[in-house]
Amino acid sequence: MTLAPFGARLREAMDTRGPLCVGIDPHASLLSAWGLTDDVDGLEAFTRTVVDALAGTVAVFKPQSAFFERFGSRGIAVLERAVADLREAGALVVMDAKRGDIGSTMAAYAETFLRKDSPLFSDALTVSPYLGYGSLKPAVDLARESGAGLFVLALTSNPEGAEVQRAVRADGRSIGATMLAHLAEENAGETPMGSFGAVVGATLGDLSSFDLDINGPLLAPGIGAQGATPADLPAVFGAAVRNVVPNVSRGVLRHGPDAAALRDAAERYADEVREAVDGVKGA
Ligand SMILES: O=C(O)c1cc(=O)[nH]c(=O)n1[C@@H]1O[C@H](COP(=O)(O)O)[C@@H](O)[C@H]1O
């Protein structure tokens, strides 16, 4: 079956389930707080609980691959199963693997996550453009072919990101702004929006000096454990808030293992996001 483009599928999911993205980040400290062992059995129980509790109501999930890779092939098997179950339940999966390499190796990463028949096929993948935006071309091309999307690291939520992303090129444009401009070009003319998103941290304060109007989604991590709140979104994103997919990982996960408590936490964040977004004129 051919998939509609990721941008269209994401817009529909945002309209029906709301824009919240719940991150699945099975930190060792969370496994312990949930009374689970820090091994593949603990990982599996944790992941299953999150999927069973939230897959039917949350629009987007972002499993963080590192927490699964740390257990080797059996950890990857847990990730594969989670991706399949989430997608089966009608949720979208953004694989957070932050891949980025020279073009020919990038093509292999793209095959891993963006080829329709791959065991780890995901609706979208986070990628790092810091080997040059053009090095991502194989992923852009395969995503287009498969109806998948990308989230390109543009302005990350961590304070260390600024030394690279705010560095200014000879033409006066910052590196982060350059990535946003590449994405705007990628998404030009697409309706309801393009499939090539930017990662822009919710922790960054006023970003009005950047053109966030890329006609594509803006994945916004940093809410909860990193200190940002849904109420910050309008001040950070302005009118572009309509395209924001706010990610919360630990802020939701710390409420487990009780399924009802996880659902309540996700619903609270979703309500706060809705309130913040609805309050923005023109959003
Ligand atoms: O690409 C990401 O998802 C990402 C980009 C970024 O700028 N900052 C950031 O925190 N992330 C990821 O978003 C998640 C944030 O987790 P919490 O801080 O627990 O909500 C982690 O999986 C990070 O790897």
The ligand as an SDF file (V2000), in Angstrom:
LIG
                    3D

 24 25  0  0  0  0  0  0  0  0999 V2000
   15.9180   15.2770   18.0810 O   0  0  0  0  0  0  0  0  0  0  0  0
   15.4470   15.2680   19.2130 C   0  0  0  0  0  0  0  0  0  0  0  0
   14.4530   14.6320   19.4620 O   0  0  0  0  0  0  0  0  0  0  0  0
   16.0420   16.1530   20.2260 C   0  0  0  0  0  0  0  0  0  0  0  0
   16.6040   17.3250   19.7490 C   0  0  0  0  0  0  0  0  0  0  0  0
   16.9420   18.3350   20.6600 C   0  0  0  0  0  0  0  0  0  0  0  0
   17.3200   19.4270   20.2600 O   0  0  0  0  0  0  0  0  0  0  0  0
   16.7970   18.1080   21.9870 N   0  0  0  0  0  0  0  0  0  0  0  0
   16.2950   16.9320   22.4750 C   0  0  0  0  0  0  0  0  0  0  0  0
   16.1460   16.8120   23.6960 O   0  0  0  0  0  0  0  0  0  0  0  0
   15.9670   15.9120   21.6050 N   0  0  0  0  0  0  0  0  0  0  0  0
   15.4730   14.6110   22.1170 C   0  0  0  0  0  0  0  0  0  0  0  0
   14.2130   14.8100   22.7380 O   0  0  0  0  0  0  0  0  0  0  0  0
   14.0780   14.0040   23.9010 C   0  0  0  0  0  0  0  0  0  0  0  0
   13.8770   14.9130   25.1130 C   0  0  0  0  0  0  0  0  0  0  0  0
   13.5970   14.1700   26.2360 O   0  0  0  0  0  0  0  0  0  0  0  0
   13.0350   14.8200   27.5930 P   0  0  0  0  0  0  0  0  0  0  0  0
   13.9810   15.9070   27.9430 O   0  0  0  0  0  0  0  0  0  0  0  0
   13.0650   13.6640   28.5510 O   0  0  0  0  0  0  0  0  0  0  0  0
   11.6490   15.3030   27.3020 O   0  0  0  0  0  0  0  0  0  0  0  0
   15.3440   13.1480   23.9590 C   0  0  0  0  0  0  0  0  0  0  0  0
   15.0560   11.9310   23.2930 O   0  0  0  0  0  0  0  0  0  0  0  0
   16.3610   13.9360   23.1760 C   0  0  0  0  0  0  0  0  0  0  0  0
   17.3150   13.1150   22.5480 O   0  0  0  0  0  0  0  0  0  0  0  0
  1  2  2  0
  2  3  1  0
  2  4  1  0
  4  5  2  0
  4 11  1  0
  5  6  1  0
  6  7  2  0
  6  8  1  0
  8  9  1  0
  9 10  2  0
  9 11  1  0
 11 12  1  0
 12 13  1  0
 12 23  1  0
 13 14  1  0
 14 15  1  0
 14 21  1  0
 15 16  1  0
 16 17  1  0
 17 18  2  0
 17 19  1  0
 17 20  1  0
 21 22  1  0
 21 23  1  0
 23 24  1  0
M  END
$$$$
